[in-house]
Amino acid sequence: MAPSETERFWDERARENALFFVDDRLDYSAPNSEAFWRGGDEALDQILSPLETTVSSGDTIVDIGCGVGRMTRALASRAARVIAVDVSSEMLIRAREHNSELENVEWIHGDGTTLRPLLDESVDGCFSHVVFQHLPDPEMTLGYVREMGRILRPGGWAAFVVSTDPEIHRLPLLDRGRARLRTLARRPQQAKDHSAWRGSSVDLDALRRAAHDARLDVERLLEPGSQFTLILCRRRP
Ligand SMILES: C[S@@+](CC[C@H](N)C(=O)[O-])C[C@H]1O[C@@H](n2cnc3c(N)ncnc32)[C@H](O)[C@@H]1O
């Protein structure tokens, strides 16, 4: 799938119901925005604590796939500066609106595969939450891992979530016919049958190789074989 198609998919989701498609545990018809924003801090702790990592007050952190800025807001309250990247310009419009009071955040429209225009060895930390599991091709996730190795300063860290459970990304044969019917009927959640939502899992050996090539050591890897595998990498000197 071309990056432009990924962008079109997420732009449509942002227009349709941005909060729900960022956190689909919310009620589609009436997403609770208070719970949504509170969830950013909670999710940040749920990722960083088991990985035994903290954001320091002087850090510059990159939030990959920032959506409407739920995790960005939580990161911005702990770091000196956050660079929030997303492929969807419609998500970014809403992120700026919702977070207009944040003075230490830079919003960047990414190309969907790289972290350009960020410079080599320019940031202290990289973070990504429920993004890579939606990428239709695991090579895109591995590309982002290499990019994290490029932009992190030596000693910098990357904390992120990937899916390592191939099963959850498969659409059962029976459902394929239903998916077409839902598309015809334009049901609100038809998007979940799209490959840009269903995403892909990554192979952990391939991830370790990509990390190694990008001068990253995989320091921690929790919940392998699940949709929410937590990974901590450290940039070698
Ligand atoms: C489920 S939302 C998660 C948003 C945010 N990380 C959070 O947890 O609140 C997934 C986000 O990833 C973005 N995204 C999808 N594919 C991307 C890609 N190839 N590169 C960058 N962002 C991408 C989408 O536009 C969307 O904003």
The ligand as a MOL file (V3000), in Angstrom:
LIG
                    3D

  0  0  0     0  0            999 V3000
M  V30 BEGIN CTAB
M  V30 COUNTS 27 29 0 0 0
M  V30 BEGIN ATOM
M  V30 1 C -4.5050 4.4280 16.5640 0
M  V30 2 S -3.7840 5.9840 16.2170 0 CHG=1
M  V30 3 C -2.6940 6.1900 17.6320 0
M  V30 4 C -2.3420 7.6420 17.9090 0
M  V30 5 C -1.4240 7.8780 19.1230 0
M  V30 6 N -0.1840 7.1700 18.9990 0
M  V30 7 C -2.1190 7.5030 20.3950 0
M  V30 8 O -1.8440 6.4440 20.9530 0
M  V30 9 O -2.9220 8.2970 20.8590 0 CHG=-1
M  V30 10 C -2.6460 5.6080 14.9030 0
M  V30 11 C -2.0000 6.8410 14.2990 0
M  V30 12 O -0.9120 6.4320 13.4740 0
M  V30 13 C -0.8820 7.2230 12.3190 0
M  V30 14 N -0.1970 6.4780 11.2510 0
M  V30 15 C -0.6870 5.4230 10.5480 0
M  V30 16 N 0.2280 5.0150 9.6490 0
M  V30 17 C 1.3070 5.8210 9.8000 0
M  V30 18 C 2.5680 5.8850 9.1640 0
M  V30 19 N 2.9110 5.0470 8.1740 0
M  V30 20 N 3.4560 6.8340 9.5720 0
M  V30 21 C 3.1230 7.7170 10.5610 0
M  V30 22 N 1.9230 7.7070 11.1900 0
M  V30 23 C 1.0400 6.7570 10.8300 0
M  V30 24 C -2.3510 7.4850 12.0110 0
M  V30 25 O -2.5340 8.6100 11.1780 0
M  V30 26 C -2.9270 7.6780 13.4160 0
M  V30 27 O -2.8960 9.0210 13.7860 0
M  V30 END ATOM
M  V30 BEGIN BOND
M  V30 1 1 1 2
M  V30 2 1 2 3
M  V30 3 1 2 10
M  V30 4 1 3 4
M  V30 5 1 4 5
M  V30 6 1 5 6
M  V30 7 1 5 7
M  V30 8 2 7 8
M  V30 9 1 7 9
M  V30 10 1 10 11
M  V30 11 1 11 12
M  V30 12 1 11 26
M  V30 13 1 12 13
M  V30 14 1 13 14
M  V30 15 1 13 24
M  V30 16 1 14 15
M  V30 17 1 14 23
M  V30 18 2 15 16
M  V30 19 1 16 17
M  V30 20 1 17 18
M  V30 21 2 17 23
M  V30 22 1 18 19
M  V30 23 2 18 20
M  V30 24 1 20 21
M  V30 25 2 21 22
M  V30 26 1 22 23
M  V30 27 1 24 25
M  V30 28 1 24 26
M  V30 29 1 26 27
M  V30 END BOND
M  V30 END CTAB
M  END
